[in-house]
């Protein structure tokens, strides 16, 4: 599976500018299998739910469908919807090249330390979707600090775990360490796609990475705008799990 993650300096509350920047970054990348965009990729990590939440049909969903079609890939990215009580839902959605929705996930752990939980409602369910013979599980940013969520998707068969984020520079070491830990303890590939640059509140380090089941970094986008682009081998993952059958001892 060819996975491409895009990281850039997300334009604050400016969806059109962000759609354009994604197109520029992907350029002539050609066919992929999975394209991944960060958390709240169209606006940045804003608590203005009225600005972030999109009316139907969502322009971000339309954009992701076009991206999937153009690159013959599944396209995954973070967006916001409103709940019935007008609170926000920090979500991600993934579409296949035909425009079919493969899955939608609502962030289970909202970042109360920064006030996110005052504006965005927590999800309760985890999600695993099938793509290109892989079982793929998505997570969003702060979810990374809660290993029990990752155990739940591993118990559902997840082989590739994707974490999209607006993770700040001040906790960069935590980002890299936790991604490695989640890969090692679940014997899974972990793809972490973060933003770089700054918004009115934080600096962001980029460092979108791909970690293999042994905890090795196999791709790193660095700190500037760009792509993390890697091919993952499903057979080697399954061989790893056979050779070192830790998951058979799970009790979840």
Secondary structure, DSSP 4 states (H G I P E B T S, - for coil): -EEEEEE-BPPTT-HHHHHHHHHHHHTT----SEEE--TTTTT-S---HHHHB-PSSPHHHHHHHHHHHHHTSEEEEEEEEE-TTS-EEEEEEEE-TTS-EEEEEE-SS--GGGTGGGTBPPP----EEEETTEEEEEEEGGGGG-HHHHHHHHHTT-SEEEEE---BGGGHHHHHHHHHHHHHHHT-EEEEE--EEE-SS-EEE---EEE-TTS-EEEE--SSSEEEEEE--HHHHHHHHHHS-GGGG---
